[in-house]
Amino acid sequence: MTGPFSLPATTHAYLARAAESLHEAVVAPDVPTRYACAHVAALRAAAALLAARARPAGSPGSRRRPQKNAWVLLAEVAPELTEWATFFAAGAGKRAAAEAGSTRAVTEREADDLVRDADRFLGVVEQALGLVPHVVSPQLCVLADPRRQPARSSRVRAG
């Protein structure tokens, strides 16, 4: 078990940046930005855990191994987080489309759900690092409120 004083400074920096990205997602004025910022928040939380747990592979003279993305590494370093890694890896394409400016890449519901999921994931990572998980932002409660009015009045609800 680790504690806040035994963690590398980079872990704390990634956690802080994850929280900043999560805040940016919550206050984002548009759906693609909300989705992209939430996904980046999760990626930064994963990087925090990797900074704390990952060890360099092989010696300098050893054969180069193929590069792995953060989600693959997370599943290797923290197998208990494999489902989270798989979930966020699946959203990488949508994040790329959202960052490229696509307004059709994600729905408002997907963006709101990802913000909440990224917030939960950040708490899971904090706990895995031996830290006290952060307190959920009251703004996330607004995103979770089923009575929340959609941004566009033209949306038709199935029901």
N, C-alpha and C positions, 0 to 999 in steps of 0.2 A: 504494500500500500504506500502510495506517495502522499506527500503533503505539499502545501503551497510553497514552502521554503526549499523543498528539494527538487522542484521542477525547474527546467531551464527557462531562462528569460524569454526565449523564443516562444515557448508554450504560452506564457502569459501574454505576450504580444499578439499571438494568433487568436487567443480567446478574446482579447480586447477588440481586435479587428472584426472578429465574428459578431460580437455584440453591436459594433458600429454598423456593420452591414445589415444586421437584423433590424436595427432602428431605421436605417435607410429604406428597407423594404416596407416597414410599417407606414412610413410617411410618404412613400412614393406616390407621385401624382397619377401614374398610369400603370396599367396591368403588366405590360412586359417588364418594366423596371422593377415592379414589386416582385415578380417571379425571379428575375435575374439576381437581384440583391439577396433574396432569401436563399437561393441556391449557393451563391458565393458565401453567405454566412455559414452554411453547412460545410462547405469546402474548407473554410478557414477553421472551423471547429475540428474537422478531421485532421487538418494540418497541425493543430495544437497537440492532439493526441499522438500523432506521428512524431512530432518533435520531442515528445516526452519518452516514447517507447521504442521507436525504430532505432536500429543499429546499422552502421555501414556494412554492406555485404562485401566479403572477399578482401583480398589484399590488392594493392595498387597494380601489381603485375598480373593479376588473374584476368581470365577472359571476360570481356564485357558482356553483361547480361542485358536483355532487352529492357527498355524503359517501361515502367509500370505507372499507371495513373494513381492518384491519391486513393481512389475508392478500392482498387485492387490491393494496394498496400495496406489500407485500413483493415480489410478483411483478413489479411495475413498477420498483421501485428495485433489486432484485437478481434479474434474470431467471434466473440460475443456480439460484435457490431456488424456482422456480415449482412444481416437483413437491411440495416440502415444503409450500408455501403451500396448494396444492390439497388435499393430504392433511389438513392440520389444519383447513382451512375445512370440509371434509366432516364433521368430528367436532364442530363447534360446537353442533349441535342435541342431540347426545348429552350434551355437557357441560352445556348448559342444563337438560336433563331430570335429569341427575345432581345438579346444584346445587339443583334444585327438590325433591330428595328421592326421586326415582324409584329403586327398587331393581331395576327390570327394564330400565332404559335401557341398561345395559352389563353384559357378563359379566366374570367375574374375569379371564379370558384377555385380553379387550379392554383392560381396565384395566392389566394387567401389560405388555401389548405397548405401550400408549401411554406408559407410564412409560419404557420402554427407548427408544422413538422420540423422546420429548421430550429424553431425555438425549443421544442422538445428535445431534439438531437443535441443542441448545445448543452442543455441540462444533463443529458445522459453522459456526454463527454466530460463535463465538469465533475460529475459524480465518479466516473471511471478514473479520473485523475486524483481523486481523494479530496476534491473541493466541495464546498457547499454550493449546490446548484443555484443559479440566479433566480430572482423573483420574476415571474411572467409580467410583462408590461400590461397595464390596463388597456392599452390600445389594441392588444391582441384579443382581448375579450370582445371588443367591438367587431373585429373581423370574424369572431366565432359566433356572434349573435345571429341566429337564424332569421330574426325579424329585420335584420339590416337590409335596407333598400338597395337594390342593384343600382349601379352607376348609370346605366342606360335604361330609360323608361320603356324602350321598345322590346326589352327581353320578355319572352313568353315563358311562363313556367309550366312545366309538365305536371299533371296532377290529376 
